[in-house]
């Protein structure tokens, strides 16, 4: 079975390959992604990572998914950017996605199930919770998958993946954190971002 959704790779590679980066940007950074007509301001204190680092993280994530679920991953993602502050991060990607034989909501359901199973297999001593919903950001509907891992009474991580289709391209933004105050800064940045209509 082959799942062609970037959300699994996005979340797993972000979680399993979080790095600590000592370089911090002291001002907000405004990014404009013309392809999607998207403008977002990354809060101060987050540093960009390079594309090679992101690609290597995706490859390691794909290997872990395949090992944990038996599902073959075909990764056609392109990284738009990734900013980090220790473990807390935001990453935006896109990939072509053929929906000729399936609905996008069915794809998202399969992705959430796969993500849940992968984290359960990778973190057997943690309590993994998952949920899905949708949110409207600047007038556009995004499907949202949220996962969290709890060990005892402490969160190991909380992750939110926002995704939607733009024609035949899946666009996704992942925010993952273990410090709520930093995670909220990134969630606010994404929820305040704008898209050209």
N, C-alpha and C positions, 0 to 999 in steps of 0.2 A: 504494500500500500504506500502511496506517495502523497504527502500533504504539501501543497504549494503555498503555505501561508507563512509570512515572515514573523508573525507574532511569537511563535514558539522559539525561534532562534533569537529573536530580539530579547525576550525576557531571560531565557536560560543563559545565553552568552553574557548578558549584562550582569546577572547574578553571579555566575560561576567564575567570571573573569574580572571582577571589580578590582581596581587598582588604586593605590594611594598616589596622588600626584601632588608634589610640594609647590608647584607653580600655581599661583592663583591670580585671576584677573580681578582688579580692584574696582572696576566700573561695570555697569550693565553692558552687555554686548547685544546689539540689535542685528539680527540675521534676516535676510530676505531670500526666500527660495522662489525664484520666478516661475519655475515649472508649475507650482501649485498656488501661486499668487499669495504666498504665506509670509507673514512677518511676525517674528517673535523676539522678545528681549530676554536674553539669558541673564539671570541675576548675577551681581558681583560675587566673587568668591569661587566661581566655577571655571575650570580650564578645559580647553579643547584637547581631544586626543587625536592621534593621527589615524589615517585610513588603514594603514597596515596593521595597527593594533586592533582596530575594530574587526577587520577581516579575519585575523588569527583567532579572535574571540569567537566569531561566528563559526569557524571551522571546528573549534573545540566543543562548542555548544551542540553542533550537529552530531558530532561523534557521541556525545553523552545521550542525546535524544534517541539516536539509533540503538545504542546499547540498552537504554532503559525501557524502550517501548517496542523495539523491533520494527519501527517504521523507518523507511528510507526517506531521507530529507534531500530535496533538490533545492539548493539555495541559489536564488537568482536575485538576491537583494543588492541594492546599492545604498550605501550609507550617505546620508546628507550631512550629518554631523553627530558628534557625541561630546558632551561636556560633563566633567566629573568634579566632585569635591569629596575625596576619600571614597567611600562606598556609594554615596548619593550621586545619581547620574540621570541625565536625559539623553536619549538617542532618538534620532529620526531617520527613517529608512523608507524605501519604496521598492516595489517589484511588480512585474507584470503578473496578472492573475486571471486565468481563464475561468469564467463562470458560466460557460455554455451548458454544463451538465449538473450544476449545483447552485444553490443560493448562497449569498454571502453570509447570511445568518447560520446556515448549516456548516459552512467553513469555520465560522467563529466558534460554534459549539464543539466541533471536532478539535479545534485548536485548544480551547479551554480544557477539554478532557485530557488531551495529550500533555499539556503543561502540568496539570494536576498530577497525572500518573508519573511524569518524569521527576517532579519534585518529591513525591512520595518515595520513589525508588532511590533518589539521591540523598534524601534526608530522613531515614527511617525513624529517628528519635524525635522528630519535630511534628507538631500538629500543623497540617497544611489546610488552609481554607481557600475557597475560590468562589467568585460570583461574577455574573455578567449583567450588564445593563446598557443603557445608551445615554449620551449627553449631547446637548446642542452647544457648539462652540462657534461663536460668530455666525450663527444662522445655519451651520452645517451639522448634520447628525453624525456622531461618532459612536461606534460600538466600543464598549469598555469592558475589558477583562481585568479583574483585580484578584491577585493572589497574595497570601501572606503566610509566613512560616513563624510559628511560635514554639519556643522551647521553654518549658516552665511558664513563667509569666512574662517573659521577655521576647519581643519581636526580633527575629533574625533578619527579616526583611518584609517590606510591603511593596508591592509592585502594581502599577496601573499601566495597561496597554490600551491606547486609544487608536482606533483604526477605522478607515473608510475607503471606499473606492472612489477614484477620480477616473472616470471612463473605464479603461481596462488595466488601470494601475492601482495596486493597493498601497496606501500611504499609512504609516504607523509611527506613533510616538510612544516611547516607553519612559516612564518615570519610576525609578526604583530607589529605595532608601531604607535606612534603619534608624535615622534620626528624624522624627516627624517635623521638626522646625525647618530642616533643610528640604525635606520632601515637599512641604507645603509651599515653599518658595518656588519650586519648579512647577508644581501643579498650578499655582496661581499664574505663573508666566505662560504656561500653555493655554490655560482657560481664558487668558486675556489676549492671546494672539489673534491676529486677523487674517482673513482670506479674501482675496479679490473675488467678486461675484461676476 
